[in-house]
């Protein structure tokens, strides 16, 4: 049981992080520049959801590093499931 009383009612908390990797090549993706983010390096925008016990319950690496967290979340499978009810 979480010690923070608000966390007991948490279904999930979403956050994104840029995971750095080497430069993508044109043999790996049509638009390598999409993976070059505002932080100045090539990365994946990883979206993760944790529950009230701080356990990972969802993760996606579908967004390139240049994409804002909100857009990365919006195009995820989780967002589609939430939108469809």
N, C-alpha and C positions, 0 to 999 in steps of 0.2 A: 504494500500500500504506500503510495507517495506521501511524503511528510507535508507537502504543500497542500492545503485543503482545496485550493482551486484545481490542482492537477487531477484530483479524483474524478472530476467531471470532464476532463479533457478527452475528446475522441481522438484528436490528432493535431499536431503542430507541424506546419510545413515550413521548410527552409530550403534555400538553394546554396550551392557552393560551386566555384569554378575549380575543376580538377585539371591541373596542368599536364600537358603531354607534348611530345615533339610535334613539329609542324606536319600537318596532314599534306599528302601529295595528291595530285590530280588522278592518280590510279586508285586512290582510296575514297575520294569524294568529288563530286562535280564542282563544288565551290569551296576550296580549302580556306579562303579568306573568311568564311562564316565562322570558323573556329577561332579566329583571332579576336579576342575580347578587349574591352575597354581597360582592363588591368595590364595590358601590354604583353600578353603571352597567349599561345594556343591552348585551348581548354575545352572541356565538356561542361555544360551547365547541368549539374546533377541536382535533381529535386528529391527530397526525402521527407517522409512523414514519420513522426514518432508518437507513440501513445503516452498516456499519463504516467506510465512506468518507465519512460525513456527507452522503450524498445522500438527498433525500426519495424514499421509495419508496411512500408511502401517505399520504393526507390525507382527512379527512371533516369536514364542517361540519353534521352532522345533529343535534347536541345543542344545546339552548338554553343560555344563559348561567347559568341557575340550577342546572344539572345538574353534579354532581361529576364530575371527570375519570374516575374508575373506572366510573361509570355510563355516561358518554358513550362510553367505549371498549367497554364491555360490550354496547351496543346497535348498535355499528358493523357494517358489512358484513365487516370484517376479523375481528371476534370470531366472527361466524357461520361464516366459512370455517374458522377455527381449530377451533372446536367440532365442525364436521362432518368434520374430518380432512383 
